[in-house]
């Protein structure tokens, strides 16, 4: 099957130094714990192999208050640049990650959901409609909410997030604007 969308643009400028970003991983699940959190472990493996710093990792239940509390703790710490969540983006009654996190956004990154769904469509077809992947900024912290499947976190990291968190990615990337996020 031919991909319905053109290949992503951009390139890596090997002459530039790679900047490590501090990333926290939050798994949202009523059924997973640290031992069987496969999607969280996939994200940790990928971000650390890309040279980033694991700033925190935990699992919370599908509960708005628990999700918000953990996210805001990391945001307030000043020790986290990016939060990756996995799980809770579906359509069932217990899936509340977008409801918990989107009201906290100071700015939405609308293009993330669009690009994620384009890529996900190539992998799972119309099943991508069941995801409410979202992203935004809370203060100076980027937050990306991914579905809970291993395939979805691989697609999200490998084909979208990793390039934008690579300081060598051109023509632009999120890392280069991090110092300017608090401009007035």
N, C-alpha and C positions, 0 to 999 in steps of 0.2 A: 504494500500500500504506500503510495506516495504521500509524503507529509503535506497537509493542506496549507501549511504556513511556511514562509521562507525561513532559512536558518537564521539564528540570532546574530546580530551584528556585534561589532566590538572586537577588540584584540587585546592581548596581554603584551605590555611593553616590558620586555625582559631587562631593559637597562635600569628600570626603577626598582627600588627596594620594596619588598613586601612588608606591609605593616600588620602586625597581629592585632586582632580585635578581641575584646573580652565578651564572650557569649555565654548566656545561661540557657539551659534547656528545661522546659516545663512540660511534663507529660500529664495530660488530663484524662483520667480513666477511673471507672469504678471497678475494673477487673484486673488492672495491671499493678504491679509493685516494682520495686527497683530490680528485682531478680528477673522478671519476665517482661520488662519494658523494652521490647525489641526496637521499636521505632525511635525511642529516646537514645538507645545505644547506637543505632545507625547514625543519628545526628552527631553524637559525641565523637564517634570514630571519624566521620567525615570532616568535621570542623577542626579537630586536632591534627588530622593528617594534612590539612591545608595550612597548618601553622598558626591557627588561632588559639586563644586561651579559653579553657573551660572555666567560666566564672561561677558556675553553680549548676546543679541538676537536682531536680526533685520530681516526685509524682504527687498529684493532688486529685481528689475525687471530682466528679462532674458537678461542681457546686460553685455558683457564681461568687460567693463570698470568699471561698478558699482560693479560687483562681485569682481574683482581684487582689487579695491580700498578698499572695506570693509575688505577683507581678509588681505591685507597688513597693514591696520590700526591696526587690532588686533595683527598681528605678531609683528609689530614695538612697540606696547604698552608695551611689556614685562609682561603683566598682563594675558596672555592667554597661556595655555599649549596645548590645543586641540581645533580645529575648526571642527564642524560637519555641513555640508551643506546638505540640503534636497531640491530636485528639480533640473530640468534642465539637467538630465543625460540621457534623452531619445534620440530618433532619429529624432524628428521633427526639422524644421528649427530654431525654437526659443530656442531649448535645447542647451545651450552653456557652461554649467558649466565645463565640462572637458577641453574644449578649453581655458576657462578663467584661470583655476587653474593649470592644468598640466605643462604649461611652467614655472610656479613659483617654481615647486618642485626642491629641491636640491637632494633629493633621493626619488625614488618611492617605495611604499610598494606593490609590484606586487601580493603578496600572498593574500592581502585583497580582490581584485576583484575575484580571484579564489574561495576563501572560501565563499564570499558573494554569488556568483552565485551557488555554491553547495547547500547552505542553501535555497536560493531563489527558486531553482528548486524544492525542496521538497514542497514549498508552492504554487508556481504559474506555475510550469512546464516550458515548453519551452518559456513562456512569459518572462522569465528572460533574454532572448536574447536581449530584447529591452532596457536593462539597461546598462549604461556605468559607473557603480559605480567604483570609483577609490580612491586611497589614496597615501599620501606621506608626506614628511617632507619639510617644508619651514622654513629655519633656525632651530630653536629648537622647532618648533610647529608642532604637528601632525595634518594633515588635512584629513578628511574622507568625501567623496562626495557620498551621498546616493540618491536614487530616492525619489520622492516626495509623494509617497503613504504612508498612515499610516502603512500598512502591511510591506512595505519595511523598514521603519525606525525601526519598532518593531523588525523585523528579524535582521537588521544590528546591532542595539544596544544590544538586548537581547542575540543573539547567536554568536556575533563576538566581537564587540567593548568593551562591558562592562567587559568581562573577561580580556582583555588586559589592561584595565584601572583600574583593581583591583590589588593593590600592593600585595595582598595576593595570587594571582594566581601563581601556580607553574606548570611546572618547570621554566617559565619565563613570564615576562609581560613588557609592554612599560614603566610603571611607574619607574621600577628599573633602566632603562637605561637613563631616562630623564637627570640626572645630567651629563651624559657622552656624550650627543649629540653634544656638541661644542668642543670635543677633537680634537686636531691637531696631 
